[in-house]
Amino acid sequence: MRSSASIPLYLALVFAGGAAVGAFGHRLYTAKTVAATAPERRQSADEWRKSYLVEARERLKLTDAQASEIALILEKTGQKYREFRERTRPEMDQIQTEQINAVRAVLEEKQKSEYELWRAERDARRRSGSPSK
């Protein structure tokens, strides 16, 4: 027969095991999931700047003067990015044109018309902001 001292030990072990399983189950239940879909629409640069400033004000406890300086920094940085994209756009367009021509060279004549249709559909989706298929 078991000693009366071991009964509380077994009860404590069962309780601890239940608590551990419960904690693990709660952790699984509350874990964030990863979405496999693309966001509906990217934020515009203006929207991003505004949300950045709102979060910076809250998290960093910025003064009005600091927020104004940071807003100016973000605006200057945005302008530099726009200028960079304008300078590099012709080279990027040339690289894309070379790729398109190389793909066309691989295709048979009857495939080329479907390729052009496919490219037009992809361009339309990209311009509308819809996710690619």
N, CA, C and O atoms as a GROMACS GRO file, in nm:
protein
  532
    1MET      N    1   0.083  -0.118   0.000
    1MET     CA    2   0.000   0.000   0.000
    1MET      C    3   0.088   0.125   0.000
    1MET      O    4   0.196   0.125   0.059
    2ARG      N    5   0.042   0.229  -0.066
    2ARG     CA    6   0.120   0.352  -0.075
    2ARG      C    7   0.113   0.426   0.057
    2ARG      O    8   0.015   0.420   0.131
    3SER      N    9   0.220   0.496   0.083
    3SER     CA   10   0.221   0.573   0.208
    3SER      C   11   0.135   0.697   0.192
    3SER      O   12   0.118   0.747   0.080
    4SER      N   13   0.082   0.744   0.298
    4SER     CA   14  -0.005   0.861   0.292
    4SER      C   15   0.074   0.986   0.256
    4SER      O   16   0.013   1.086   0.217
    5ALA      N   17   0.205   0.986   0.266
    5ALA     CA   18   0.287   1.102   0.230
    5ALA      C   19   0.302   1.114   0.078
    5ALA      O   20   0.322   1.224   0.026
    6SER      N   21   0.292   1.002   0.005
    6SER     CA   22   0.312   1.008  -0.139
    6SER      C   23   0.187   1.057  -0.213
    6SER      O   24   0.196   1.104  -0.326
    7ILE      N   25   0.072   1.047  -0.151
    7ILE     CA   26  -0.053   1.091  -0.215
    7ILE      C   27  -0.048   1.241  -0.246
    7ILE      O   28  -0.079   1.278  -0.359
    8PRO      N   29  -0.011   1.330  -0.152
    8PRO     CA   30  -0.002   1.473  -0.187
    8PRO      C   31   0.101   1.500  -0.298
    8PRO      O   32   0.084   1.590  -0.380
    9LEU      N   33   0.208   1.420  -0.300
    9LEU     CA   34   0.310   1.437  -0.404
    9LEU      C   35   0.251   1.404  -0.541
    9LEU      O   36   0.272   1.480  -0.637
   10TYR      N   37   0.178   1.293  -0.552
   10TYR     CA   38   0.115   1.257  -0.678
   10TYR      C   39   0.011   1.363  -0.720
   10TYR      O   40   0.004   1.399  -0.838
   11LEU      N   41  -0.067   1.411  -0.626
   11LEU     CA   42  -0.165   1.515  -0.658
   11LEU      C   43  -0.096   1.642  -0.709
   11LEU      O   44  -0.143   1.705  -0.804
   12ALA      N   45   0.015   1.679  -0.646
   12ALA     CA   46   0.090   1.797  -0.688
   12ALA      C   47   0.145   1.778  -0.830
   12ALA      O   48   0.142   1.871  -0.911
   13LEU      N   49   0.195   1.656  -0.860
   13LEU     CA   50   0.247   1.628  -0.994
   13LEU      C   51   0.136   1.634  -1.098
   13LEU      O   52   0.156   1.689  -1.207
   14VAL      N   53   0.019   1.578  -1.068
   14VAL     CA   54  -0.093   1.583  -1.161
   14VAL      C   55  -0.137   1.728  -1.183
   14VAL      O   56  -0.164   1.767  -1.296
   15PHE      N   57  -0.144   1.806  -1.076
   15PHE     CA   58  -0.182   1.947  -1.087
   15PHE      C   59  -0.081   2.024  -1.173
   15PHE      O   60  -0.120   2.100  -1.261
   16ALA      N   61   0.048   2.003  -1.147
   16ALA     CA   62   0.152   2.072  -1.222
   16ALA      C   63   0.147   2.032  -1.370
   16ALA      O   64   0.163   2.117  -1.458
   17GLY      N   65   0.125   1.905  -1.398
   17GLY     CA   66   0.114   1.859  -1.536
   17GLY      C   67  -0.004   1.923  -1.606
   17GLY      O   68   0.007   1.965  -1.722
   18GLY      N   69  -0.117   1.932  -1.538
   18GLY     CA   70  -0.235   1.997  -1.595
   18GLY      C   71  -0.210   2.144  -1.622
   18GLY      O   72  -0.253   2.197  -1.725
   19ALA      N   73  -0.142   2.211  -1.531
   19ALA     CA   74  -0.111   2.352  -1.549
   19ALA      C   75  -0.019   2.372  -1.669
   19ALA      O   76  -0.036   2.466  -1.747
   20ALA      N   77   0.080   2.283  -1.684
   20ALA     CA   78   0.173   2.294  -1.797
   20ALA      C   79   0.100   2.273  -1.930
   20ALA      O   80   0.121   2.348  -2.025
   21VAL      N   81   0.014   2.172  -1.936
   21VAL     CA   82  -0.063   2.146  -2.058
   21VAL      C   83  -0.156   2.264  -2.088
   21VAL      O   84  -0.170   2.305  -2.203
   22GLY      N   85  -0.219   2.319  -1.984
   22GLY     CA   86  -0.306   2.434  -2.002
   22GLY      C   87  -0.232   2.556  -2.054
   22GLY      O   88  -0.279   2.625  -2.144
   23ALA      N   89  -0.114   2.582  -1.997
   23ALA     CA   90  -0.034   2.696  -2.042
   23ALA      C   91   0.009   2.678  -2.187
   23ALA      O   92   0.005   2.773  -2.266
   24PHE      N   93   0.051   2.558  -2.222
   24PHE     CA   94   0.093   2.531  -2.359
   24PHE      C   95  -0.024   2.547  -2.455
   24PHE      O   96  -0.010   2.606  -2.562
   25GLY      N   97  -0.140   2.494  -2.417
   25GLY     CA   98  -0.259   2.507  -2.500
   25GLY      C   99  -0.299   2.652  -2.518
   25GLY      O  100  -0.338   2.693  -2.627
   26HIS      N  101  -0.291   2.731  -2.412
   26HIS     CA  102  -0.324   2.874  -2.420
   26HIS      C  103  -0.228   2.944  -2.514
   26HIS      O  104  -0.269   3.030  -2.593
   27ARG      N  105  -0.102   2.909  -2.507
   27ARG     CA  106  -0.001   2.970  -2.594
   27ARG      C  107  -0.032   2.939  -2.741
   27ARG      O  108  -0.021   3.026  -2.827
   28LEU      N  109  -0.069   2.816  -2.769
   28LEU     CA  110  -0.105   2.779  -2.907
   28LEU      C  111  -0.230   2.852  -2.952
   28LEU      O  112  -0.240   2.894  -3.068
   29TYR      N  113  -0.325   2.867  -2.863
   29TYR     CA  114  -0.452   2.931  -2.897
   29TYR      C  115  -0.435   3.079  -2.927
   29TYR      O  116  -0.501   3.132  -3.016
   30THR      N  117  -0.346   3.146  -2.855
   30THR     CA  118  -0.329   3.291  -2.871
   30THR      C  119  -0.217   3.329  -2.968
   30THR      O  120  -0.195   3.448  -2.991
   31ALA      N  121  -0.146   3.231  -3.024
   31ALA     CA  122  -0.036   3.261  -3.115
   31ALA      C  123  -0.088   3.330  -3.240
   31ALA      O  124  -0.196   3.296  -3.290
   32LYS      N  125  -0.013   3.427  -3.289
   32LYS     CA  126  -0.051   3.497  -3.411
   32LYS      C  127  -0.022   3.409  -3.531
   32LYS      O  128   0.078   3.336  -3.534
   33THR      N  129  -0.110   3.415  -3.627
   33THR     CA  130  -0.092   3.336  -3.749
   33THR      C  131  -0.031   3.423  -3.858
   33THR      O  132  -0.037   3.546  -3.852
   34VAL      N  133   0.027   3.359  -3.955
   34VAL     CA  134   0.087   3.429  -4.068
   34VAL      C  135  -0.009   3.421  -4.185
   34VAL      O  136  -0.056   3.313  -4.221
   35ALA      N  137  -0.038   3.536  -4.244
   35ALA     CA  138  -0.128   3.539  -4.359
   35ALA      C  139  -0.048   3.512  -4.485
   35ALA      O  140   0.059   3.570  -4.505
   36ALA      N  141  -0.099   3.426  -4.570
   36ALA     CA  142  -0.030   3.392  -4.694
   36ALA      C  143  -0.074   3.481  -4.809
   36ALA      O  144  -0.028   3.463  -4.921
   37THR      N  145  -0.163   3.575  -4.782
   37THR     CA  146  -0.210   3.663  -4.889
   37THR      C  147  -0.136   3.795  -4.883
   37THR      O  148  -0.090   3.838  -4.777
   38ALA      N  149  -0.126   3.857  -4.995
   38ALA     CA  150  -0.060   3.988  -5.005
   38ALA      C  151  -0.155   4.094  -4.951
   38ALA      O  152  -0.277   4.078  -4.957
   39PRO      N  153  -0.100   4.203  -4.898
   39PRO     CA  154  -0.188   4.310  -4.852
   39PRO      C  155  -0.268   4.367  -4.968
   39PRO      O  156  -0.225   4.361  -5.084
   40GLU      N  157  -0.383   4.420  -4.936
   40GLU     CA  158  -0.472   4.474  -5.039
   40GLU      C  159  -0.405   4.585  -5.119
   40GLU      O  160  -0.411   4.587  -5.242
   41ARG      N  161  -0.341   4.677  -5.048
   41ARG     CA  162  -0.284   4.793  -5.116
   41ARG      C  163  -0.168   4.845  -5.031
   41ARG      O  164  -0.174   4.848  -4.908
   42ARG      N  165  -0.064   4.885  -5.099
   42ARG     CA  166   0.049   4.944  -5.028
   42ARG      C  167   0.013   5.085  -4.984
   42ARG      O  168  -0.065   5.155  -5.049
   43GLN      N  169   0.070   5.125  -4.871
   43GLN     CA  170   0.050   5.262  -4.825
   43GLN      C  171   0.121   5.357  -4.920
   43GLN      O  172   0.227   5.326  -4.974
   44SER      N  173   0.061   5.472  -4.940
   44SER     CA  174   0.130   5.574  -5.018
   44SER      C  175   0.242   5.630  -4.931
   44SER      O  176   0.244   5.610  -4.810
   45ALA      N  177   0.335   5.700  -4.993
   45ALA     CA  178   0.446   5.758  -4.917
   45ALA      C  179   0.393   5.855  -4.812
   45ALA      O  180   0.445   5.863  -4.700
   46ASP      N  181   0.289   5.929  -4.848
   46ASP     CA  182   0.229   6.025  -4.754
   46ASP      C  183   0.166   5.954  -4.635
   46ASP      O  184   0.184   5.996  -4.520
   47GLU      N  185   0.092   5.846  -4.661
   47GLU     CA  186   0.030   5.769  -4.552
   47GLU      C  187   0.137   5.708  -4.462
   47GLU      O  188   0.124   5.708  -4.340
   48TRP      N  189   0.244   5.655  -4.524
   48TRP     CA  190   0.351   5.594  -4.446
   48TRP      C  191   0.415   5.699  -4.355
   48TRP      O  192   0.439   5.673  -4.237
   49ARG      N  193   0.444   5.817  -4.410
   49ARG     CA  194   0.506   5.924  -4.331
   49ARG      C  195   0.419   5.962  -4.212
   49ARG      O  196   0.469   5.978  -4.101
   50LYS      N  197   0.288   5.976  -4.236
   50LYS     CA  198   0.197   6.013  -4.127
   50LYS      C  199   0.194   5.907  -4.019
   50LYS      O  200   0.200   5.940  -3.900
   51SER      N  201   0.184   5.779  -4.058
   51SER     CA  202   0.178   5.674  -3.956
   51SER      C  203   0.312   5.663  -3.883
   51SER      O  204   0.314   5.634  -3.763
   52TYR      N  205   0.423   5.685  -3.953
   52TYR     CA  206   0.555   5.683  -3.890
   52TYR      C  207   0.562   5.791  -3.782
   52TYR      O  208   0.608   5.766  -3.671
   53LEU      N  209   0.517   5.912  -3.817
   53LEU     CA  210   0.521   6.022  -3.722
   53LEU      C  211   0.429   5.999  -3.602
   53LEU      O  212   0.466   6.031  -3.488
   54VAL      N  213   0.312   5.945  -3.627
   54VAL     CA  214   0.220   5.916  -3.516
   54VAL      C  215   0.285   5.817  -3.420
   54VAL      O  216   0.284   5.838  -3.299
   55GLU      N  217   0.341   5.709  -3.474
   55GLU     CA  218   0.404   5.609  -3.389
   55GLU      C  219   0.527   5.666  -3.319
   55GLU      O  220   0.550   5.637  -3.202
   56ALA      N  221   0.607   5.746  -3.388
   56ALA     CA  222   0.725   5.806  -3.326
   56ALA      C  223   0.685   5.899  -3.212
   56ALA      O  224   0.749   5.899  -3.107
   57ARG      N  225   0.581   5.978  -3.233
   57ARG     CA  226   0.533   6.068  -3.126
   57ARG      C  227   0.495   5.989  -3.002
   57ARG      O  228   0.532   6.025  -2.890
   58GLU      N  229   0.420   5.880  -3.022
   58GLU     CA  230   0.373   5.800  -2.910
   58GLU      C  231   0.487   5.724  -2.841
   58GLU      O  232   0.501   5.730  -2.718
   59ARG      N  233   0.568   5.655  -2.919
   59ARG     CA  234   0.672   5.569  -2.861
   59ARG      C  235   0.789   5.648  -2.805
   59ARG      O  236   0.844   5.612  -2.701
   60LEU      N  237   0.826   5.756  -2.874
   60LEU     CA  238   0.945   5.831  -2.835
   60LEU      C  239   0.913   5.955  -2.754
   60LEU      O  240   1.003   6.024  -2.706
   61LYS      N  241   0.784   5.984  -2.738
   61LYS     CA  242   0.739   6.103  -2.663
   61LYS      C  243   0.806   6.228  -2.720
   61LYS      O  244   0.870   6.304  -2.647
   62LEU      N  245   0.790   6.248  -2.851
   62LEU     CA  246   0.854   6.360  -2.919
   62LEU      C  247   0.787   6.493  -2.882
   62LEU      O  248   0.666   6.500  -2.860
   63THR      N  249   0.868   6.596  -2.878
   63THR     CA  250   0.812   6.730  -2.866
   63THR      C  251   0.764   6.774  -3.004
   63THR      O  252   0.797   6.709  -3.104
   64ASP      N  253   0.688   6.882  -3.010
   64ASP     CA  254   0.641   6.931  -3.140
   64ASP      C  255   0.759   6.970  -3.229
   64ASP      O  256   0.756   6.947  -3.350
   65ALA      N  257   0.863   7.028  -3.170
   65ALA     CA  258   0.980   7.068  -3.248
   65ALA      C  259   1.051   6.946  -3.305
   65ALA      O  260   1.093   6.947  -3.421
   66GLN      N  261   1.064   6.839  -3.225
   66GLN     CA  262   1.128   6.717  -3.274
   66GLN      C  263   1.045   6.655  -3.387
   66GLN      O  264   1.100   6.611  -3.488
   67ALA      N  265   0.915   6.651  -3.369
   67ALA     CA  266   0.828   6.593  -3.471
   67ALA      C  267   0.839   6.672  -3.602
   67ALA      O  268   0.840   6.613  -3.709
   68SER      N  269   0.847   6.804  -3.592
   68SER     CA  270   0.862   6.886  -3.713
   68SER      C  271   0.994   6.857  -3.783
   68SER      O  272   0.998   6.847  -3.906
   69GLU      N  273   1.102   6.844  -3.705
   69GLU     CA  274   1.232   6.815  -3.765
   69GLU      C  275   1.232   6.678  -3.833
   69GLU      O  276   1.285   6.662  -3.943
   70ILE      N  277   1.171   6.580  -3.766
   70ILE     CA  278   1.166   6.445  -3.824
   70ILE      C  279   1.080   6.445  -3.949
   70ILE      O  280   1.114   6.378  -4.046
   71ALA      N  281   0.970   6.519  -3.950
   71ALA     CA  282   0.886   6.529  -4.069
   71ALA      C  283   0.966   6.587  -4.185
   71ALA      O  284   0.954   6.541  -4.299
   72LEU      N  285   1.047   6.688  -4.157
   72LEU     CA  286   1.131   6.747  -4.261
   72LEU      C  287   1.235   6.647  -4.312
   72LEU      O  288   1.261   6.640  -4.432
   73ILE      N  289   1.294   6.571  -4.220
   73ILE     CA  290   1.391   6.468  -4.259
   73ILE      C  291   1.326   6.365  -4.350
   73ILE      O  292   1.383   6.326  -4.452
   74LEU      N  293   1.206   6.321  -4.313
   74LEU     CA  294   1.135   6.222  -4.394
   74LEU      C  295   1.101   6.277  -4.532
   74LEU      O  296   1.110   6.205  -4.631
   75GLU      N  297   1.063   6.404  -4.539
   75GLU     CA  298   1.031   6.466  -4.668
   75GLU      C  299   1.155   6.475  -4.756
   75GLU      O  300   1.149   6.445  -4.875
   76LYS      N  301   1.269   6.515  -4.698
   76LYS     CA  302   1.393   6.522  -4.775
   76LYS      C  303   1.436   6.384  -4.824
   76LYS      O  304   1.481   6.369  -4.937
   77THR      N  305   1.421   6.284  -4.738
   77THR     CA  306   1.457   6.148  -4.776
   77THR      C  307   1.368   6.100  -4.890
   77THR      O  308   1.416   6.037  -4.984
   78GLY      N  309   1.238   6.128  -4.882
   78GLY     CA  310   1.146   6.090  -4.988
   78GLY      C  311   1.184   6.155  -5.120
   78GLY      O  312   1.178   6.091  -5.226
   79GLN      N  313   1.224   6.280  -5.115
   79GLN     CA  314   1.266   6.350  -5.237
   79GLN      C  315   1.392   6.285  -5.295
   79GLN      O  316   1.402   6.271  -5.417
   80LYS      N  317   1.486   6.246  -5.209
   80LYS     CA  318   1.608   6.179  -5.258
   80LYS      C  319   1.573   6.047  -5.325
   80LYS      O  320   1.631   6.013  -5.429
   81TYR      N  321   1.479   5.971  -5.267
   81TYR     CA  322   1.436   5.845  -5.329
   81TYR      C  323   1.372   5.870  -5.465
   81TYR      O  324   1.400   5.798  -5.561
   82ARG      N  325   1.287   5.972  -5.474
   82ARG     CA  326   1.222   6.003  -5.603
   82ARG      C  327   1.328   6.038  -5.707
   82ARG      O  328   1.321   5.991  -5.820
   83GLU      N  329   1.425   6.121  -5.670
   83GLU     CA  330   1.531   6.159  -5.764
   83GLU      C  331   1.613   6.037  -5.806
   83GLU      O  332   1.650   6.025  -5.923
   84PHE      N  333   1.641   5.948  -5.712
   84PHE     CA  334   1.717   5.826  -5.744
   84PHE      C  335   1.640   5.740  -5.844
   84PHE      O  336   1.698   5.692  -5.942
   85ARG      N  337   1.510   5.720  -5.819
   85ARG     CA  338   1.428   5.640  -5.911
   85ARG      C  339   1.424   5.704  -6.049
   85ARG      O  340   1.428   5.633  -6.150
   86GLU      N  341   1.416   5.836  -6.056
   86GLU     CA  342   1.414   5.904  -6.186
   86GLU      C  343   1.546   5.885  -6.260
   86GLU      O  344   1.547   5.867  -6.382
   87ARG      N  345   1.657   5.889  -6.187
   87ARG     CA  346   1.788   5.871  -6.251
   87ARG      C  347   1.808   5.728  -6.299
   87ARG      O  348   1.868   5.706  -6.405
   88THR      N  349   1.759   5.630  -6.223
   88THR     CA  350   1.785   5.490  -6.258
   88THR      C  351   1.677   5.428  -6.346
   88THR      O  352   1.697   5.319  -6.399
   89ARG      N  353   1.565   5.496  -6.362
   89ARG     CA  354   1.453   5.442  -6.441
   89ARG      C  355   1.494   5.402  -6.583
   89ARG      O  356   1.458   5.292  -6.626
   90PRO      N  357   1.568   5.485  -6.657
   90PRO     CA  358   1.605   5.444  -6.794
   90PRO      C  359   1.686   5.315  -6.797
   90PRO      O  360   1.665   5.230  -6.884
   91GLU      N  361   1.779   5.300  -6.704
   91GLU     CA  362   1.860   5.177  -6.700
   91GLU      C  363   1.774   5.056  -6.665
   91GLU      O  364   1.791   4.949  -6.723
   92MET      N  365   1.682   5.073  -6.571
   92MET     CA  366   1.592   4.963  -6.533
   92MET      C  367   1.502   4.926  -6.651
   92MET      O  368   1.478   4.807  -6.676
   93ASP      N  369   1.453   5.026  -6.723
   93ASP     CA  370   1.370   4.999  -6.841
   93ASP      C  371   1.449   4.921  -6.947
   93ASP      O  372   1.395   4.830  -7.010
   94GLN      N  373   1.575   4.957  -6.965
   94GLN     CA  374   1.660   4.889  -7.062
   94GLN      C  375   1.680   4.742  -7.024
   94GLN      O  376   1.674   4.654  -7.109
   95ILE      N  377   1.704   4.716  -6.895
   95ILE     CA  378   1.722   4.579  -6.847
   95ILE      C  379   1.594   4.499  -6.871
   95ILE      O  380   1.600   4.384  -6.915
   96GLN      N  381   1.478   4.558  -6.843
   96GLN     CA  382   1.351   4.489  -6.864
   96GLN      C  383   1.329   4.461  -7.013
   96GLN      O  384   1.282   4.353  -7.049
   97THR      N  385   1.361   4.556  -7.098
   97THR     CA  386   1.345   4.536  -7.242
   97THR      C  387   1.433   4.421  -7.290
   97THR      O  388   1.390   4.340  -7.372
   98GLU      N  389   1.556   4.414  -7.240
   98GLU     CA  390   1.646   4.305  -7.277
   98GLU      C  391   1.588   4.170  -7.233
   98GLU      O  392   1.597   4.072  -7.307
   99GLN      N  393   1.528   4.166  -7.115
   99GLN     CA  394   1.467   4.043  -7.066
   99GLN      C  395   1.351   4.001  -7.156
   99GLN      O  396   1.340   3.885  -7.193
  100ILE      N  397   1.265   4.095  -7.190
  100ILE     CA  398   1.148   4.066  -7.274
  100ILE      C  399   1.193   4.013  -7.409
  100ILE      O  400   1.138   3.916  -7.460
  101ASN      N  401   1.293   4.077  -7.467
  101ASN     CA  402   1.342   4.033  -7.598
  101ASN      C  403   1.406   3.895  -7.590
  101ASN      O  404   1.392   3.815  -7.683
  102ALA      N  405   1.476   3.866  -7.481
  102ALA     CA  406   1.538   3.734  -7.463
  102ALA      C  407   1.432   3.626  -7.448
  102ALA      O  408   1.447   3.517  -7.503
  103VAL      N  409   1.325   3.655  -7.375
  103VAL     CA  410   1.216   3.558  -7.361
  103VAL      C  411   1.148   3.536  -7.496
  103VAL      O  412   1.119   3.422  -7.533
  104ARG      N  413   1.123   3.642  -7.568
  104ARG     CA  414   1.061   3.629  -7.701
  104ARG      C  415   1.144   3.540  -7.792
  104ARG      O  416   1.090   3.461  -7.869
  105ALA      N  417   1.277   3.552  -7.784
  105ALA     CA  418   1.366   3.474  -7.870
  105ALA      C  419   1.356   3.324  -7.840
  105ALA      O  420   1.382   3.242  -7.928
  106VAL      N  421   1.318   3.288  -7.719
  106VAL     CA  422   1.304   3.148  -7.682
  106VAL      C  423   1.172   3.090  -7.730
  106VAL      O  424   1.163   2.970  -7.757
  107LEU      N  425   1.071   3.173  -7.742
  107LEU     CA  426   0.936   3.126  -7.773
  107LEU      C  427   0.918   3.096  -7.920
  107LEU      O  428   0.984   3.154  -8.007
  108GLU      N  429   0.825   3.004  -7.947
  108GLU     CA  430   0.785   2.976  -8.084
  108GLU      C  431   0.686   3.084  -8.126
  108GLU      O  432   0.632   3.155  -8.041
  109GLU      N  433   0.662   3.096  -8.256
  109GLU     CA  434   0.578   3.204  -8.309
  109GLU      C  435   0.438   3.204  -8.248
  109GLU      O  436   0.386   3.310  -8.214
  110LYS      N  437   0.376   3.087  -8.234
  110LYS     CA  438   0.240   3.081  -8.181
  110LYS      C  439   0.237   3.113  -8.031
  110LYS      O  440   0.131   3.148  -7.979
  111GLN      N  441   0.349   3.102  -7.960
  111GLN     CA  442   0.355   3.134  -7.817
  111GLN      C  443   0.370   3.284  -7.793
  111GLN      O  444   0.334   3.334  -7.687
  112LYS      N  445   0.424   3.355  -7.890
  112LYS     CA  446   0.453   3.497  -7.871
  112LYS      C  447   0.328   3.581  -7.848
  112LYS      O  448   0.330   3.673  -7.767
  113SER      N  449   0.219   3.551  -7.919
  113SER     CA  450   0.098   3.630  -7.900
  113SER      C  451   0.040   3.607  -7.760
  113SER      O  452  -0.008   3.701  -7.697
  114GLU      N  453   0.047   3.484  -7.712
  114GLU     CA  454   0.000   3.455  -7.575
  114GLU      C  455   0.090   3.524  -7.472
  114GLU      O  456   0.043   3.573  -7.369
  115TYR      N  457   0.219   3.528  -7.501
  115TYR     CA  458   0.314   3.596  -7.412
  115TYR      C  459   0.280   3.745  -7.402
  115TYR      O  460   0.282   3.802  -7.293
  116GLU      N  461   0.250   3.806  -7.514
  116GLU     CA  462   0.215   3.949  -7.514
  116GLU      C  463   0.087   3.974  -7.435
  116GLU      O  464   0.077   4.072  -7.361
  117LEU      N  465  -0.011   3.887  -7.451
  117LEU     CA  466  -0.135   3.898  -7.376
  117LEU      C  467  -0.108   3.884  -7.226
  117LEU      O  468  -0.159   3.962  -7.146
  118TRP      N  469  -0.029   3.785  -7.191
  118TRP     CA  470   0.007   3.761  -7.052
  118TRP      C  471   0.078   3.882  -6.992
  118TRP      O  472   0.048   3.924  -6.881
  119ARG      N  473   0.173   3.938  -7.067
  119ARG     CA  474   0.245   4.056  -7.018
  119ARG      C  475   0.149   4.173  -6.996
  119ARG      O  476   0.160   4.244  -6.896
  120ALA      N  477   0.055   4.195  -7.089
  120ALA     CA  478  -0.042   4.304  -7.078
  120ALA      C  479  -0.129   4.285  -6.953
  120ALA      O  480  -0.156   4.382  -6.882
  121GLU      N  481  -0.172   4.162  -6.926
  121GLU     CA  482  -0.252   4.135  -6.807
  121GLU      C  483  -0.172   4.162  -6.680
  121GLU      O  484  -0.224   4.222  -6.586
  122ARG      N  485  -0.048   4.119  -6.677
  122ARG     CA  486   0.038   4.142  -6.559
  122ARG      C  487   0.061   4.292  -6.537
  122ARG      O  488   0.059   4.339  -6.424
  123ASP      N  489   0.084   4.365  -6.645
  123ASP     CA  490   0.104   4.509  -6.634
  123ASP      C  491  -0.021   4.578  -6.580
  123ASP      O  492  -0.012   4.669  -6.498
  124ALA      N  493  -0.137   4.534  -6.627
  124ALA     CA  494  -0.263   4.592  -6.581
  124ALA      C  495  -0.284   4.565  -6.431
  124ALA      O  496  -0.325   4.654  -6.356
  125ARG      N  497  -0.254   4.441  -6.388
  125ARG     CA  498  -0.268   4.409  -6.246
  125ARG      C  499  -0.171   4.492  -6.162
  125ARG      O  500  -0.207   4.541  -6.055
  126ARG      N  501  -0.050   4.507  -6.212
  126ARG     CA  502   0.050   4.584  -6.136
  126ARG      C  503   0.006   4.730  -6.122
  126ARG      O  504   0.018   4.788  -6.015
  127ARG      N  505  -0.046   4.788  -6.230
  127ARG     CA  506  -0.090   4.927  -6.226
  127ARG      C  507  -0.210   4.945  -6.134
  127ARG      O  508  -0.224   5.049  -6.069
  128SER      N  509  -0.297   4.845  -6.127
  128SER     CA  510  -0.417   4.856  -6.043
  128SER      C  511  -0.387   4.823  -5.898
  128SER      O  512  -0.469   4.849  -5.810
  129GLY      N  513  -0.270   4.765  -5.871
  129GLY     CA  514  -0.234   4.730  -5.734
  129GLY      C  515  -0.285   4.596  -5.690
  129GLY      O  516  -0.274   4.562  -5.572
  130SER      N  517  -0.341   4.516  -5.783
  130SER     CA  518  -0.390   4.384  -5.749
  130SER      C  519  -0.273   4.288  -5.736
  130SER      O  520  -0.171   4.304  -5.804
  131PRO      N  521  -0.286   4.187  -5.649
  131PRO     CA  522  -0.178   4.090  -5.636
  131PRO      C  523  -0.162   4.005  -5.762
  131PRO      O  524  -0.258   3.983  -5.835
  132SER      N  525  -0.042   3.959  -5.788
  132SER     CA  526  -0.014   3.875  -5.905
  132SER      C  527  -0.073   3.738  -5.884
  132SER      O  528  -0.091   3.692  -5.772
  133LYS      N  529  -0.104   3.673  -5.997
  133LYS     CA  530  -0.157   3.535  -5.990
  133LYS      C  531  -0.048   3.438  -6.019
  133LYS      O  532  -0.072   3.317  -6.018
   0.00000   0.00000   0.00000
